């Protein structure tokens, strides 16, 4: 990932936090790609995922270095928001790339992965009762598992890019934050929050 020094995020925990929050990512293997949810195991330092067995992408992935891409919030930045005229538009965003050699999950570990994935997503739906695989007939679960392939990707190389107007003046950054908050919306607000957090880090 092309990352000028002023946009590189060196806080490894912050990168993993983004993966956990924006966990529906893009797995790139060979010349193919697939959009899938991931489970991050911080203790084991691996990502786990699964794809349909009929999807040939897993055959390109197993035993090879793959790329997992996680895109966080993003926002268009208008040059009208800068102190001085004469510049061009840009885009602010947060993103994390993970590279590692994929390996196939053993069949015995597949159900555990599915349970972890379901628990991860159900937790975000509280306070409703948590659904789990126990609600499905065991024979059906076994049959379903025959149609998917689980994978595990060690966090071999983690790159994080926080493009948050660090190359602009402090006045420009304040004006951009104000404009984003005025526009509102989840992504604009998240980028404004990230810019303010970065300002605090620089001052501390």
Backbone as a ProteinNet text record, in pm:
[ID]
protein_1_A
[PRIMARY]
XXXXXXXXXXXXXXXXXXXXXXXXXXXXXXXXXXXXXXXXXXXXXXXXXXXXXXXXXXXXXXXXXXXXXXXXXXXXXXXXXXXXXXXXXXXXXXXXXXXXXXXXXXXXXXXXXXXXXXXXXXXXXXXXXXXXXXXXXXXXXXXXXXXXXXXXXXXXXXXXXXXXXXXXXXXXXXXXXXXXXXXXXXXXXXXXXXXXXXXXXXXX
[TERTIARY]
85.3	0	89.2	66	143.7	104.3	202.9	174.4	287.3	272.9	372.8	385.5	503.7	530.9	427.8	379	287.3	148.6	120.2	-9.1	2.8	124.1	142.9	101.2	19.2	-23.1	58.1	139.7	229.5	173.4	55.4	-7	-72.2	-4.8	-55.5	-191.3	-215.4	-345.7	-456	-426.2	-526.1	-561.7	-461.9	-487.9	-578.4	-551.4	-634.5	-775.3	-784.1	-916	-1000.1	-936.3	-1010.8	-1057.4	-971.4	-1011.2	-1133.9	-1134.5	-1247.5	-1374.8	-1361.7	-1481.7	-1532.6	-1440.2	-1477.8	-1434	-1491.6	-1442.1	-1491.1	-1581.9	-1621	-1520.6	-1427.7	-1315	-1308.2	-1196.2	-1171.2	-1048.6	-1065.9	-954	-909.9	-782	-725.3	-625.4	-647.8	-559.2	-544.4	-420.5	-399.3	-453.2	-532.8	-593.3	-739.1	-782.4	-923.2	-938.3	-1061.9	-1091.1	-1230.5	-1252.2	-1382.6	-1410.4	-1534.6	-1577.2	-1634.8	-1574.3	-1614.2	-1593	-1664.7	-1639	-1519.3	-1447	-1330.2	-1349	-1281.3	-1270.7	-1123.4	-1093.1	-954.9	-931	-828.4	-785.6	-657	-670.3	-553.4	-451.4	-500.3	-409.9	-320.5	-380.3	-305	-246.7	-284.9	-237.4	-269.4	-396.7	-441.4	-579.1	-609.4	-744.1	-803	-931.1	-997.8	-1117.9	-1145.6	-1255.2	-1295.7	-1399.6	-1438.2	-1503.6	-1499.7	-1562.6	-1637	-1724.7	-1793.4	-1690.8	-1707.2	-1613.7	-1613.9	-1726.7	-1734.7	-1659.4	-1621.2	-1547.3	-1399.2	-1343.8	-1204.8	-1100.3	-1140.7	-1042	-963.2	-1025.3	-952.7	-837.6	-851.8	-744.1	-622.9	-648.5	-538.9	-477.8	-554.6	-510.7	-426.7	-470.3	-404.9	-257.1	-171	-27.4	41.2	-34.5	21.5	2.3	83.5	62.8	-60.3	-150	-272.2	-277.6	-370.4	-390	-532.5	-548.1	-680.1	-687.6	-792.3	-807.3	-927.9	-906.5	-1013.6	-1025.4	-1142.6	-1165.9	-1251.2	-1198	-1270.7	-1351.2	-1382.8	-1459.8	-1380.8	-1451	-1386.3	-1472.9	-1411.3	-1486.2	-1419.7	-1500.2	-1453.9	-1416.5	-1303.4	-1256.6	-1254.1	-1338.8	-1348.7	-1240.9	-1179.5	-1080.3	-1142.7	-1275	-1342.4	-1326.4	-1287.6	-1276.3	-1139.8	-1045.3	-912.3	-907	-804.1	-788.3	-767.1	-688.1	-655	-706.7	-744.3	-794.4	-678	-710.8	-610.3	-565.4	-629.2	-591.2	-694.8	-679.3	-768.3	-835.3	-945.2	-1011.4	-925.1	-959.2	-892.7	-991.7	-942.7	-1026.3	-949.9	-1013.8	-955.1	-1013.8	-932.2	-981.5	-887.8	-940	-861.6	-865.9	-751.9	-747	-634.4	-655.5	-554.4	-539.1	-414.6	-383.1	-309.1	-348.6	-280.7	-232.4	-106.2	-50.3	-4.2	-30.7	12.9	-11.6	54.5	38.6	-82.9	-182.8	-307.4	-288.8	-355.9	-358.3	-502.4	-532.6	-669.8	-697.4	-814.5	-855.6	-889.2	-844	-884	-1035.9	-1092.2	-1236.7	-1284.8	-1204	-1243.2	-1253	-1184.5	-1184.1	-1289.2	-1354.3	-1446.2	-1568	-1627.2	-1745.7	-1710.8	-1594.7	-1551.4	-1538.9	-1485.7	-1475.2	-1614.1	-1706.6	-1842.3	-1908.9	-1890.2	-1949.1	-1889.1	-1758.2	-1692.4	-1742.8	-1760.3	-1809.6	-1951.7	-2037.9	-2176.3	-2181.9	-2104.3	-2102.5	-2053.9	-1953.3	-1900.3	-2008.4	-2083.9	-2184.6	-2310.5	-2351.1	-2469.5	-2448.8	-2323.8	-2294.3	-2328.7	-2326.4	-2356.7	-2506.7	-2586.7	-2731.5	-2800.2	-2723.6	-2781.6	-2876.9	-2983.3	-3003.8	-3090.2	-3105.6	-3187.9	-3120.3	-3195.5	-3133.1	-3029.2	-2918.9	-2809.6	-2843.7	-2838.5	-2862.6	-2731	-2736.2	-2614.6	-2649.5	-2546.1	-2565.4	-2648.6	-2663.4	-2744.4	-2890	-2931.2	-3068.9	-3090.3	-2982.9	-2990.7	-2961.2	-3031.4	-3010	-2864.1	-2804	-2662.5	-2630.3	-2722.5	-2700.2	-2691.4	-2776.1	-2774.9	-2645.8	-2597.9	-2471.8	-2357.6	-2353.5	-2249.1	-2255.4	-2376	-2393.1	-2347	-2380.7	-2341.2	-2189.7	-2122.4	-1977.7	-1907.8	-1972.7	-1912.9	-1906.4	-1980.4	-1987.3	-1904.3	-1824.2	-1739.3	-1597.1	-1503.4	-1362.3	-1317.6	-1265	-1215	-1068	-1029.3	-889.6	-842.4	-712.1	-646.8	-529.3	-520.1	-414.6	-334.3	-210	-126.6	-103.5	-95	-71.7	76.2	117	257.1	303.7	224.5	259.7	131.8	128.3	10.7	49.2	-19.1	4.8	-122.9	-107.7	-223.3	-198.8	-297.9	-290.1	-405.3	-369.6	-466.3	-444.7	-519.3	-504.7	-600.8	-547.8	-631.7	-583.9	-541.8	-498.2	-374.2	-290.1	-169.1	-73.1	-87.7	0	-51.8	-163.6	-219.7	-181.3	-209.1	-182.3	-284	-250.5	-342.5	-473.8	-466.3	-588.2	-675	-613.1	-688.6	-754.1	-680.7	-737.2	-858.9	-848.6	-963.1	-1083.5	-1057.5	-1167.1	-1230.2	-1147.7	-1199.1	-1283.9	-1235.7	-1312.2	-1448.3	-1448.7	-1574.5	-1670.1	-1616.7	-1701.6	-1758.6	-1676.9	-1724.9	-1835.8	-1817.9	-1921	-2049.1	-2034.6	-2152.3	-2228.3	-2155.7	-2220	-2292	-2233.8	-2294.3	-2283.2	-2344.8	-2335.2	-2227.5	-2243	-2154.1	-2009.1	-1982.1	-1844	-1779.6	-1850.4	-1794.6	-1761.7	-1852.5	-1829.6	-1712.7	-1702.9	-1593.4	-1458.6	-1452.2	-1326.6	-1292	-1391.3	-1366.4	-1313.9	-1373.8	-1326	-1181.4	-1151.4	-1015.3	-914.9	-954.5	-866	-838.7	-941.8	-922.8	-835.1	-852.6	-769.2	-623.5	-601.5	-464.4	-402.4	-482.9	-432	-388.1	-466.8	-431.1	-301.9	-283.7	-161.6	-39	-54.2	57.6	95	-5.9	20.7	76.1	47.1	90	236.1
-118	0	123.5	212.2	335.7	422.8	449.2	523.6	620.8	747.4	846.9	847.6	884.8	876	948.6	1065.5	1142.3	1078.9	978.8	909.7	770.8	725.2	591.1	587.6	489.3	471.1	357.1	390.1	291.4	225.1	265.9	206.3	74.2	-36.3	-167.2	-199	-156.4	-180.5	-106	15.2	93	23.4	-36.8	-109.7	-229.6	-301.8	-417.7	-375.5	-260.8	-208	-182.9	-128.4	-101.1	-231.2	-332.9	-462.4	-515.6	-505.6	-558	-478.2	-350.9	-268.7	-281.2	-288.5	-297.5	-433.8	-536.9	-673.2	-740.1	-677.3	-730.8	-676.3	-763.1	-716.8	-779.9	-758.8	-810	-899.2	-1025.5	-1119.5	-1130	-1102.5	-1107.3	-1222.1	-1314.3	-1430.4	-1459.3	-1472.6	-1493.3	-1373.6	-1400.6	-1292	-1271.3	-1323	-1316.1	-1245.5	-1211.2	-1145.9	-1184.5	-1182.4	-1217.6	-1130	-1082.8	-1000.3	-1092.8	-1094.9	-1189.2	-1128.5	-1181.7	-1139.5	-1214.7	-1147.5	-1206.3	-1207.4	-1299.6	-1301	-1282.5	-1179.9	-1154.4	-1219.4	-1303.3	-1364	-1293.5	-1197.4	-1118.5	-1205.4	-1299.1	-1384.8	-1467.4	-1528.8	-1611.7	-1530.2	-1401.3	-1313.6	-1369.9	-1407.9	-1460.2	-1404.9	-1405.5	-1380.7	-1514.4	-1534.4	-1655.3	-1615.3	-1697.3	-1668.5	-1798.4	-1791.1	-1908.5	-1862	-1948.3	-1920.8	-2045.9	-2028.5	-2143.7	-2235.8	-2365.1	-2460.5	-2447.3	-2406.9	-2390.8	-2267.9	-2178.6	-2058	-2094.6	-2086.4	-2131.1	-2044.2	-1931.6	-1842.8	-1912.9	-2008.2	-2073.8	-2158.6	-2211.4	-2292.4	-2205.3	-2079	-1984.7	-1934.9	-1942.7	-1884.7	-1980.6	-2105.3	-2199.8	-2217.9	-2195.3	-2211.5	-2093.4	-1988.3	-1871.2	-1745.5	-1645.4	-1517.7	-1450.2	-1407.7	-1341.5	-1202.1	-1122.9	-986.8	-972.9	-925.4	-894.3	-743.3	-682.3	-537.1	-498.8	-403.5	-355.1	-203.8	-160	-17.7	41.2	145.3	214.7	330	428.3	543.6	624.4	697.7	780.3	902.8	1009.8	1133.3	1217.2	1271.7	1366.6	1497.5	1554.8	1680.9	1787.8	1887.4	1993.7	2098.7	2149.2	2256.1	2386.2	2398.2	2516.5	2527.2	2415.9	2416.2	2464.1	2484.5	2527.5	2679.1	2722.1	2864.7	2945.3	2889.9	2961.3	2885.7	2958.6	2897.9	2845.6	2766.9	2723.6	2580.7	2503	2363.9	2273.6	2144.6	2048.7	1959.2	1890.6	1801.3	1679.7	1614.9	1490	1405.5	1297.1	1205.4	1167	1174.1	1125.4	988.9	898.6	763.9	689.9	579.4	486.9	350.3	284.2	152.9	69.5	-62.2	-155.9	-269.2	-303.7	-417.7	-521.3	-646.1	-756.4	-856.5	-895.1	-998.4	-1116.1	-1235.3	-1355.4	-1477.2	-1586.6	-1710.5	-1787.3	-1803.6	-1868.6	-2018.7	-2071.8	-2216.1	-2259.4	-2380.8	-2430.6	-2470.5	-2431.9	-2473.7	-2622.3	-2698.1	-2839.4	-2849	-2957	-2976	-2966.6	-3016.9	-3016.5	-2875.5	-2779.6	-2641.5	-2554.8	-2607.2	-2526.2	-2481.1	-2574	-2535.4	-2429.6	-2442.4	-2342.4	-2205.3	-2199.8	-2072.9	-2014.3	-2098.4	-2049.4	-1996.5	-2066.4	-2020.5	-1886.2	-1871.2	-1745.4	-1631	-1657.9	-1555.9	-1513.6	-1612.4	-1582	-1503.4	-1546.4	-1476.6	-1333.1	-1314	-1180.5	-1088.6	-1138.2	-1054	-1039	-1144.7	-1136.2	-1036.9	-1023.4	-931.3	-787.8	-756.7	-620.4	-596.3	-698.9	-686.4	-679.7	-675.1	-667.8	-547.4	-556	-654.4	-774.7	-801.9	-916.8	-1046.5	-1154.4	-1282.2	-1325.1	-1378.2	-1417.3	-1549.3	-1548	-1669	-1744.4	-1877.3	-1955.2	-2081.8	-2157.3	-2276.1	-2383.9	-2373.5	-2471.3	-2469.2	-2360.7	-2350.5	-2429.1	-2484.5	-2557.2	-2705.3	-2791.1	-2934.2	-2968.5	-3052	-3086.3	-3148.3	-3225.6	-3287.7	-3179.9	-3079.9	-2970.8	-2891	-2868.5	-2795.5	-2872.1	-3002.9	-3085.9	-3081.1	-3086.4	-3079.4	-2945.1	-2837.6	-2703.4	-2689.6	-2745.5	-2733.9	-2802.8	-2900.5	-2969.1	-2879.3	-2769.9	-2680.1	-2553.4	-2547.7	-2430.7	-2474.9	-2382.5	-2406.6	-2294.7	-2333.5	-2234.9	-2207	-2083.2	-2043.3	-1961.9	-1967.8	-1892.7	-1818.5	-1690	-1606.4	-1541.7	-1582.1	-1516.5	-1369.9	-1284.1	-1141.9	-1120.1	-1162.8	-1152.3	-1009.3	-927.9	-787.7	-706	-610.4	-525.7	-381.7	-322.9	-184.6	-103.7	8.7	93.4	233.7	286.2	421	504.3	610.4	706.5	836.4	859	981	1085.2	1175.4	1266.5	1411.5	1451.8	1590.5	1627.6	1526.6	1557.4	1646.8	1650.6	1732.6	1875.2	1908.9	2043.4	2121.6	2250	2332.5	2302	2341.4	2321.7	2395.4	2512.9	2589.5	2513.3	2458.8	2381.1	2259.5	2191.9	2073.9	2109.8	2219.6	2262.2	2295.4	2360.2	2395.4	2269.9	2171.2	2045.8	1972.9	1968.5	1902.9	1969.7	2103.1	2175.5	2148.4	2143.5	2119.2	1978.3	1881.3	1742.9	1728.9	1792.3	1785.2	1854.5	1961.8	2032.9	1946.9	1871.5	1782.7	1669.1	1618.8	1508.9	1377.1	1274.6	1141.4	1061.5	930.3	843.1	853.8	846.2	849.6	986.3	1094.2	1228.1	1251.4	1210.8	1228.1	1143.3	1019.6	930.9	987.1	1043.5	1102.6	1226.4	1308.6	1424.8	1380.7	1274.2	1221.7	1174.1	1101.7	1050.2	1164.1	1270	1385.3	1451.8	1465.1	1525.1	1438.1	1306.6	1215.6	1226.7	1236.5	1250.2	1380.7	1487.9	1616.3	1603.3	1530.1	1510.9	1432.4	1331.3	1250.2	1334.4	1423.2	1508.3	1605.5	1656.1	1753	1688.6	1558.7	1493.1	1450.2
0	0	0	-95.2	-100.8	18.4	106.2	228.6	258.6	220	261.6	413.9	462.4	605.9	690.4	643.8	728.5	737.5	651.3	658.3	721.5	750.7	805	951.7	987.2	1126.3	1187	1286.1	1345.6	1470.4	1513.4	1632.3	1592.1	1625.8	1586.5	1646.3	1769.2	1831.9	1759.2	1714.2	1640.1	1509.7	1444.5	1319.8	1345.6	1453.3	1485.5	1528.6	1596.1	1633.1	1507.9	1402.8	1279.8	1215.9	1216.2	1160.3	1232.4	1364.7	1440.9	1416.7	1392.3	1369.4	1226.4	1130	987.8	935	995	977.2	850.1	776.3	645.4	545.1	504.8	425.4	287.6	222.2	87.5	92.6	54	46.3	-98.4	-122	-256.7	-262.9	-357.3	-372.8	-520.8	-565.3	-708.4	-783.8	-885.2	-960.2	-925.5	-810.4	-773.2	-638.1	-604.5	-477.4	-433.3	-301.4	-248	-126	-115.4	-2.4	104.4	223.5	328	467.1	566.8	704.6	762.2	850.3	914.8	1066.3	1131.7	1277	1310.4	1387.6	1429.9	1565.3	1572.1	1697.7	1739.7	1830.5	1870.8	1944.5	2024.1	2099.4	2008.7	1906.5	1812.2	1696.9	1688.1	1581.1	1442.6	1424.9	1296.1	1261.8	1133.2	1083.1	1040	1067.6	1020.1	936.1	834.4	743.3	674.5	593.9	514	385.3	285.7	156.9	112.1	14.7	-42.7	-109.6	-91.1	-152.2	-304.5	-361.7	-507.1	-556.2	-464	-502.3	-517.7	-638	-659.1	-590.5	-530.7	-470.2	-359.4	-289.7	-179.9	-231.8	-353.4	-410.9	-445	-478.6	-503.4	-373.2	-263.5	-136.7	-52.7	-40.3	51.2	15.2	112.7	93.1	27.7	-2.8	-69.9	15.7	-10	57.8	-2	84.1	40.6	103.2	53.7	103.2	152.4	276.1	330	348.1	293	293.7	378.4	468.5	555.1	536.9	493.6	467.6	578.6	641.8	746.7	690.6	773.2	725	623.8	540.6	438.6	413	363	340.1	231.4	144.9	43.3	111.7	69.1	126.6	17.1	32.1	-68.3	-45.3	-152.5	-136.7	-87	-95.9	-42.3	109.2	173.1	318.7	367.4	274.2	314.4	333.8	403.6	433	305	213.2	90.2	-30.6	-134	-257.8	-341.6	-443.7	-539.6	-524.7	-436.2	-421.2	-488.4	-474	-540.1	-434.7	-472.7	-376.7	-343.8	-235.1	-198.4	-118.8	-63.7	13.2	139.2	253.4	378	410.7	466.5	493.9	587.8	641.5	722.9	654.6	646	581	640	640.4	688.7	588.3	556.6	471.2	555.2	541.2	609.9	506.8	517.1	430.1	515.6	467.6	537.5	450.5	483	406.1	458.4	374.6	415.8	431.7	532	550.1	574.2	536	549.7	694	741.5	874.7	873.5	972.7	980.8	994.6	944.1	952.7	1096.8	1190.6	1331.1	1388.6	1325.4	1375.2	1307.6	1204.3	1124.2	1203.6	1278.6	1355.5	1460.3	1521.9	1619.4	1557.2	1433.6	1361.9	1336.3	1290.9	1262.5	1388.5	1498.6	1624.8	1667.5	1648.7	1684.7	1597.4	1467.7	1375.8	1412.8	1440.2	1476.5	1607.5	1706	1834.9	1817.8	1732.9	1706.4	1650.9	1554.1	1489.9	1575.2	1642.8	1728.2	1842.5	1888.2	1997.4	1961.4	1831.2	1786.1	1773.3	1797.4	1785.8	1921.4	2028.6	2163.3	2170.5	2252.3	2359	2319.7	2190.4	2152.7	2198.3	2217.1	2254.6	2150.8	2198	2108.5	2040.3	1906.9	1828.5	1814.9	1817.8	1792.5	1715.1	1679.9	1597.2	1665	1795.8	1866.6	1822.5	1754.5	1706.3	1577.1	1521.2	1394.7	1420.1	1350.3	1363.3	1332.9	1417.1	1403.6	1268.5	1214	1083.1	975.1	988.2	890.2	900	1022.9	1040.8	975.4	998.8	938.7	786.9	732.6	587.6	532.7	603	560.3	557.4	657.4	665.1	548	488.7	374.4	251.5	254.5	138.3	155.7	263.1	283.8	315.5	298.3	330.6	424.4	540.5	635.5	612.9	639.2	622.4	741.4	763.9	870.7	809.4	840.4	783	895.7	918.1	1019.1	981.8	1083.8	1059.3	1028.8	910.5	873.3	856.7	790	766.4	773	863.6	881.3	848.9	750.7	712.4	736.8	802.8	830.6	774.7	708.3	651.5	705.5	776.5	828.5	750.5	644.2	564	620	699.6	778.3	769.2	650.8	626.5	708.5	743.1	818.8	740.2	608	524.6	509.1	575.2	569.4	695.3	693.5	810.9	920	1042.5	1154.6	1130.4	1069.3	1039.5	939.9	834.9	736.4	801.1	887.9	952.2	1037.9	1110.6	1192.2	1104.8	991	900.6	839.7	805.9	750.4	854.9	976.9	1083.7	1099.9	1102.5	1116.5	1002.3	878.9	761.6	763.8	804.1	810.8	915.6	1029.1	1132.5	1086	1011.7	961.7	859.6	779.7	682.4	752	859.3	933.8	860.2	913.2	855.6	926.8	926.6	1003.7	960.4	830.4	783.1	806.1	773.7	793.8	940.7	1028.2	1171.8	1219.1	1168.9	1208.7	1164.7	1044.8	998.6	1080	1113.1	1198.4	1334.5	1390.8	1519.3	1508.1	1399.6	1380.8	1364.9	1295.4	1279.3	1413.7	1494.8	1626.7	1715.4	1706.9	1784.2	1741.8	1612.6	1562.7	1610.4	1615.3	1664.9	1810.7	1892.1	2033.5	2045	1960	1964.4	1931.2	1833.7	1792.3	1903.3	1976	2082.6	2209.6	2229.4	2353.7	2351.7
[MASK]
++++++++++++++++++++++++++++++++++++++++++++++++++++++++++++++++++++++++++++++++++++++++++++++++++++++++++++++++++++++++++++++++++++++++++++++++++++++++++++++++++++++++++++++++++++++++++++++++++++++++++++

